Amino acid sequence: MLEIILTLVITHLTIISVTIYLHRHQTHRALDLSPWASHPMRFWLWWTTGMVTQEWVAIHRKHHSLVEQPGDPHSPHQHGIIKVVFGGAWLYADGTRNRRDIEQYGRGTPNDWIERNLYSRYPNLGYLTLLCLLTALFHGWGIVMWLVTVAWIPFWAAGVINGIGHWWGYRNTDTPDCSRNIVPWGIIVGGEELHNGHHNRPASAKLSEKWWEFDIGWMYIRLLEIVGLARVKRI
């Protein structure tokens, strides 16, 4: 039971770090984060996923720039829904190999000492140390916990949101792309389930649009704002 609870906590913190730090803060500049909030999230993502901030930001900005067109890194209308849902992580990896795109679309992301000498230089070291820690603490169950942890973002974010979020669901706004709200309650993927709301207003820190929609990422942002660790710029 402890292993299940801890796994859910770890994956939830990872999802929240992706949607608040990588997506809404770094990519779209919808809010400012205090270093006391942004750096723990950056460390957590390195530790649990190995994702490099500049690469993630560049891939997502390119997606918005070329949405549903040739060159979109992960549009199901270009690559096929099955390939995006089950191979989204490989599409993301392919996108990171184009260093010209990474530099062009990834401008303004952290380039401090720890980013250059640890996070970007050794992206695999983080989640391998997590594997060692979980195995030492929980033995065989630790390996299972780690596998779930490292597969969480590739499936839910790279697969479900990038794939189903442009294929199936409802739309509040007739945006020029194919974005859809998968469900009205964004909890499992931190609010990213409200994908049509995001594409309608990419620079908004809040993804929900209707009173009956719930964006848990926005709830956390408001809590961070209350304690002085965030400042919303646009909704």
NORFEN-V569183 format. One record per pair of residues at least 4 apart in sequence whose ideal C-beta (glycine too) atoms are under 6 Angstrom apart, sorted by sequence separation. I is the first residue (numbers start at 1). J is the second residue. D is the distance in whole Angstrom. If there is no record, write none. Layout:
[[I,J,D] [I,J,D]]
//
This chain:
[[16,20,6] [17,21,5] [18,22,5] [19,23,5] [20,24,6] [21,25,5] [22,26,5] [23,27,5] [24,28,6] [33,37,5] [35,39,5] [45,49,5] [68,72,6] [79,83,5] [83,87,5] [84,88,5] [101,105,6] [102,106,5] [111,115,6] [113,117,6] [114,118,5] [115,119,5] [117,121,6] [118,122,6] [124,128,6] [134,138,6] [138,142,4] [151,155,6] [152,156,6] [153,157,5] [154,158,5] [155,159,5] [156,160,5] [157,161,5] [158,162,6] [159,163,5] [160,164,5] [161,165,5] [164,168,5] [175,179,6] [189,193,5] [33,38,4] [51,56,5] [66,71,4] [67,72,6] [76,81,4] [79,84,5] [110,115,5] [115,120,5] [137,142,6] [186,191,4] [208,213,4] [224,229,4] [225,230,5] [24,30,5] [25,31,6] [45,51,5] [66,72,5] [72,78,5] [224,230,4] [24,31,6] [68,75,5] [135,142,4] [186,193,4] [208,215,4] [25,33,5] [76,84,4] [134,142,4] [135,143,6] [186,194,5] [207,215,5] [63,72,6] [68,77,5] [171,180,6] [198,207,5] [221,230,6] [63,73,6] [74,84,5] [183,193,5] [197,207,5] [62,73,6] [134,145,5] [169,180,3] [170,181,5] [182,193,5] [134,146,5] [166,178,5] [169,181,5] [197,209,5] [206,218,5] [166,179,6] [169,182,5] [181,194,5] [194,207,4] [59,73,5] [74,88,6] [194,208,5] [131,146,5] [165,180,6] [181,196,5] [179,195,5] [180,196,5] [191,207,5] [205,221,6] [21,38,6] [74,91,5] [165,182,6] [179,196,5] [164,182,6] [194,213,6] [21,41,4] [179,199,4] [194,215,6] [73,95,4] [177,199,6] [127,150,6] [17,41,4] [172,196,6] [175,199,5] [191,215,4] [171,196,5] [175,200,5] [191,216,5] [191,217,4] [17,44,5] [26,53,6] [173,200,4] [190,217,4] [205,232,5] [17,45,5] [161,189,6] [184,213,5] [185,214,5] [186,215,5] [187,216,5] [206,235,5] [27,57,5] [165,195,4] [186,216,6] [204,234,6] [205,235,5] [26,57,5] [161,192,5] [203,234,5] [204,235,5] [27,60,5] [59,92,6] [156,189,5] [14,48,5] [22,56,5] [59,95,5] [172,209,5] [62,101,6] [55,96,5] [58,101,6] [62,105,5] [58,102,5] [61,105,4] [55,102,6] [58,105,4] [58,106,3] [57,106,5] [54,106,4] [57,109,5] [54,109,4] [53,109,5] [53,110,6] [89,154,4] [92,158,5] [52,120,5] [89,158,5] [88,158,3] [52,123,6] [88,159,4] [46,119,5] [50,123,4] [50,124,5] [85,159,4] [88,162,5] [50,126,6] [50,127,5] [84,162,6] [85,163,4] [47,126,4] [48,127,6] [84,163,4] [46,126,4] [81,163,6] [26,109,6] [47,130,6] [81,167,5] [76,163,5] [74,162,4] [76,166,5] [76,167,5] [48,149,6] [49,153,5] [68,177,5] [67,177,4] [68,178,6] [3,138,6] [3,141,5] [7,145,5] [11,149,6] [64,202,6] [10,149,5] [7,148,5] [11,152,4] [3,145,6] [19,190,4] [19,191,6] [19,192,6] [30,203,5] [15,189,6] [16,190,5] [28,202,5] [30,204,6] [31,205,5] [15,190,4] [28,203,5] [30,205,4] [24,205,5] [37,224,6] [37,229,4] [36,229,6] [34,229,4] [20,217,6] [33,230,5] [19,217,4] [31,230,5] [32,231,4] [31,232,5] [31,233,6] [30,233,6] [16,220,6] [30,234,5]]
//
